[in-house]
């Protein structure tokens, strides 16, 4: 699992670095020379979408998704693990549902070209089921860790 997370971290880092460089280039071209790069803003938008869905999956691996730690930290370890298991089962169910819906959505709208780059939208939309599959894998891994492993919150302190 750590290899997958490491690779995803690398992809996100490259996407963010390319986004920063592209923003600097687009601003420079627009305000200095009055020109622009065709599809540059669309590419930024697509990169942001990719980083969002990949980043959301990574946060599940790190257990850094939104939670109510102020309440959870006062519950005994057995109760915390039970709440975490229920939480990850709900997250898993949501992502499985989203995988089904997103595949249906892509099959209907994926052939529509993007406005500027004229890429089929399925190349952008595919990140939704990919991110949900990764999040599902991380949720299953977290459930297994909660059932058989030590509490990662205690290990992080």
C-alpha positions in Angstrom: 0.0 0.0 0.0 2.8 2.4 0.8 4.2 2.0 -2.7 0.9 3.0 -4.2 0.7 6.0 -1.9 4.2 7.0 -2.7 3.5 6.8 -6.5 0.3 8.9 -6.0 2.2 11.5 -4.0 4.7 11.7 -6.9 1.9 12.1 -9.5 0.2 14.8 -7.4 3.5 16.6 -6.8 4.3 16.6 -10.6 0.7 17.8 -11.3 1.0 20.7 -8.8 4.5 21.7 -10.1 3.3 21.7 -13.7 0.2 23.7 -12.6 2.4 26.3 -10.9 4.7 26.6 -14.0 1.7 26.8 -16.3 0.0 29.5 -14.2 3.3 31.6 -14.2 3.6 31.1 -18.0 0.0 32.0 -18.7 0.1 35.1 -16.5 3.4 36.1 -18.1 2.1 35.7 -21.6 -1.2 37.4 -20.9 0.2 40.5 -19.2 3.5 40.9 -20.8 2.9 39.9 -24.4 -0.9 39.8 -24.6 -0.9 36.2 -25.9 -2.0 33.0 -24.3 -1.7 29.2 -24.7 -4.7 27.6 -26.3 -6.2 25.2 -23.8 -3.9 26.3 -21.0 -6.7 27.2 -18.6 -8.6 24.0 -19.4 -5.4 21.9 -18.8 -5.1 23.7 -15.4 -8.7 22.8 -14.6 -8.2 19.1 -15.6 -5.0 18.9 -13.5 -6.8 20.3 -10.5 -9.6 17.7 -10.9 -7.0 14.9 -11.0 -5.2 16.2 -7.9 -8.4 16.5 -6.0 -9.5 12.9 -6.6 -6.1 11.4 -6.1 -5.5 13.5 -3.0 -8.8 12.5 -1.5 -7.8 8.8 -1.8 -4.4 9.5 -0.2 -6.1 11.2 2.7 -8.0 8.0 3.5 -4.7 6.1 3.6 -3.3 8.6 6.1 -6.6 8.8 8.0 -6.6 12.5 7.5 -10.1 12.8 6.2 -12.7 14.9 8.0 -13.5 13.6 11.4 -14.6 14.6 14.9 -11.4 13.9 16.8 -12.4 15.9 19.8 -15.1 13.4 20.5 -13.4 10.3 19.3 -10.2 10.8 21.4 -12.3 10.5 24.6 -13.8 7.1 23.6 -12.0 3.9 24.7 -9.8 2.1 22.0 -12.4 -0.6 21.3 -15.1 2.0 20.7 -12.7 4.1 18.5 -12.0 1.0 16.4 -15.6 0.2 16.1 -16.5 3.8 15.0 -13.6 3.7 12.5 -14.8 0.4 11.1 -18.3 1.7 10.7 -16.9 5.0 9.2 -14.8 3.1 6.6 -17.7 0.8 5.8 -19.8 3.8 5.0 -17.0 5.4 3.0 -16.5 2.1 1.1 -20.2 1.9 0.3 -20.3 5.5 -0.9 -17.3 5.0 -3.2 -18.6 1.7 -4.6 -21.9 3.6 -5.4 -19.9 6.4 -7.0 -17.9 3.9 -9.1 -21.1 2.5 -10.5 -22.6 6.0 -11.2 -19.4 7.4 -12.7 -19.0 4.5 -15.1 -22.6 5.1 -16.3 -22.0 8.8 -16.6 -18.8 8.4 -18.6 -20.5 5.9 -20.9 -23.1 8.6 -21.7 -21.0 11.8 -21.8 -17.4 10.6 -22.2 -17.3 11.1 -25.9 -18.1 14.9 -25.7 -15.0 16.9 -26.6 -13.6 19.4 -24.2 -14.2 23.0 -25.4 -10.6 24.1 -26.0 -8.4 21.0 -26.2 -11.0 18.9 -28.0 -10.1 15.9 -25.9 -12.9 13.4 -25.2 -14.1 14.2 -21.7 -13.7 10.6 -20.7 -10.0 11.3 -20.3 -10.9 13.8 -17.5 -13.9 11.9 -16.1 -12.0 8.6 -15.7 -10.3 10.0 -12.6 -13.6 9.8 -10.7 -13.9 6.0 -10.8 -10.1 5.7 -10.4 -10.1 7.9 -7.3 -13.1 6.0 -5.9 -11.4 2.6 -6.6 -8.3 3.8 -4.8 -10.4 5.2 -1.9 -12.2 1.9 -1.7 -8.9 0.0 -1.5 -7.6 2.3 1.2 -10.9 1.9 3.1 -10.7 -1.9 3.0 -7.1 -1.6 4.2 -8.1 0.7 7.0 -10.9 -1.8 8.1 -8.4 -4.7 8.1 -5.9 -2.6 10.1 -8.7 -1.7 12.6 -9.6 -5.3 13.0 -6.2 -6.9 13.3 -3.7 -4.1 13.7 -2.7 -1.4 16.2 -4.5 1.9 16.4 -2.6 4.2 13.9 -3.7 7.3 15.8 -1.9 6.0 18.9 1.2 5.2 16.8 1.3 8.7 15.3 1.5 10.4 18.7 
